[in-house]
Amino acid sequence: MSGQSAYAQGASGLDRVFGLPMRQFIPTLLRMARIVPGQTVLDALLTSRNP
């Protein structure tokens, strides 16, 4: 890493920080929400990033 925080590196940094925890959490979240195969889910990422 070049001295920048993972957050400052954009999407690749975000994936390094949150990728594995989210891959482990999402199946549980979908199960708890009773989402079944064939249903659609809106996946939205909200950010406070300033343009």
C-alpha positions as CSV (number, residue, x, y, z in Angstrom):
1,M,0.0,0.0,0.0
2,S,1.3,3.4,-0.9
3,G,0.6,5.2,2.4
4,Q,-3.0,6.0,1.5
5,S,-5.7,4.6,3.7
6,A,-7.8,1.9,2.2
7,Y,-10.7,4.4,2.2
8,A,-8.7,6.8,0.0
9,Q,-8.0,4.2,-2.6
10,G,-11.6,4.0,-3.8
11,A,-13.5,0.8,-4.7
12,S,-10.5,-1.5,-4.3
13,G,-9.8,-0.1,-0.8
14,L,-13.4,-0.5,0.1
15,D,-13.4,-4.1,-1.1
16,R,-10.2,-4.8,1.0
17,V,-11.8,-3.4,4.1
18,F,-15.4,-4.6,3.8
19,G,-15.3,-7.4,1.2
20,L,-14.9,-10.5,3.3
21,P,-17.2,-9.3,6.2
22,M,-19.9,-8.5,3.7
23,R,-19.6,-11.8,1.8
24,Q,-20.0,-13.5,5.2
25,F,-22.9,-11.3,6.3
26,I,-25.1,-11.0,3.2
27,P,-26.4,-14.6,3.1
28,T,-27.5,-14.2,6.7
29,L,-29.1,-10.9,6.0
30,L,-31.0,-12.3,3.0
31,R,-32.2,-15.3,5.0
32,M,-33.4,-13.1,7.9
33,A,-35.2,-10.9,5.3
34,R,-36.8,-14.0,3.9
35,I,-35.6,-13.3,0.4
36,V,-36.0,-16.4,-1.8
37,P,-34.6,-17.3,-5.2
38,G,-36.5,-15.5,-7.9
39,Q,-37.0,-12.3,-5.9
40,T,-35.1,-9.1,-6.7
41,V,-33.3,-6.9,-4.3
42,L,-32.2,-3.3,-4.8
43,D,-28.6,-2.9,-3.8
44,A,-27.7,0.7,-3.2
45,L,-24.5,2.2,-1.9
46,L,-24.8,5.5,-0.3
47,T,-21.7,7.6,0.3
48,S,-20.8,10.9,1.8
49,R,-18.0,11.4,-0.7
50,N,-17.8,15.0,-1.8
51,P,-17.5,15.6,-5.6
